[in-house]
Structures are given as C-alpha cells and as structure tokens.
Amino acid sequence: MRSQAKPDPYTQMGRAIKARRQALNLSQTEAGDMADCGRLFVSWVEQGKPTLRLDKLIDLMHALGLQFALMAGSHGIEVRT
C-alpha cells in the first residue's frame, strides 16, 4: 500500500481557511465581503492558488479570526490548525 503524498503547503493553507470559513457558517461571498475582497479571491485561496496578493490573504485570514505568522528558522509554509 502506497502512502499518499502530503498536499503542498498552499493546498494545506487553503483547506484550513475553508474549514474555518465553514465552521463560521459563512459563504465565500460573506467571507469576501468581511475581508473586502471578492468571492473569486476566496475561492482561489481555498483552492490553494500559489500566486495571491499577500495583503488580501492577510485581510481574509484576519476576517476569519486566523493569524499569519513568520518564524525564524522555518522553511516553507507550516499550517497549524
């Protein structure tokens, strides 16, 4: 039995953001309105699109009560839920 590869960090982050939005019972449109971005941007984030505007991503995360943190010595993206 082969083990499945771990999803890339953008996909992991997108899944975590989607799970948080759903836990708050928000539609993509409602989350986008709260973060002053569109539904399409929320969809891209949740799909794990690797090229996004950082300011809008942080706005979306803040609207959902999530944090964006940088840590010295870390490599890549780590998603903690």
C-alpha positions, 0 to 999 in steps of 0.5 A, spaced: 500 500 500 502 506 497 502 512 502 499 518 499 503 524 498 502 530 503 498 536 499 503 542 498 503 547 503 498 552 499 493 546 498 494 545 506 493 553 507 487 553 503 483 547 506 484 550 513 481 557 511 475 553 508 474 549 514 474 555 518 470 559 513 465 553 514 465 552 521 463 560 521 457 558 517 459 563 512 459 563 504 465 565 500 461 571 498 460 573 506 467 571 507 469 576 501 465 581 503 468 581 511 475 581 508 473 586 502 475 582 497 471 578 492 468 571 492 473 569 486 479 571 491 476 566 496 475 561 492 482 561 489 485 561 496 481 555 498 483 552 492 490 553 494 492 558 488 500 559 489 500 566 486 495 571 491 496 578 493 499 577 500 495 583 503 488 580 501 490 573 504 492 577 510 485 581 510 481 574 509 485 570 514 484 576 519 476 576 517 476 569 519 479 570 526 486 566 523 493 569 524 499 569 519 505 568 522 513 568 520 518 564 524 525 564 524 528 558 522 522 555 518 522 553 511 516 553 507 509 554 509 507 550 516 499 550 517 497 549 524 490 548 525 
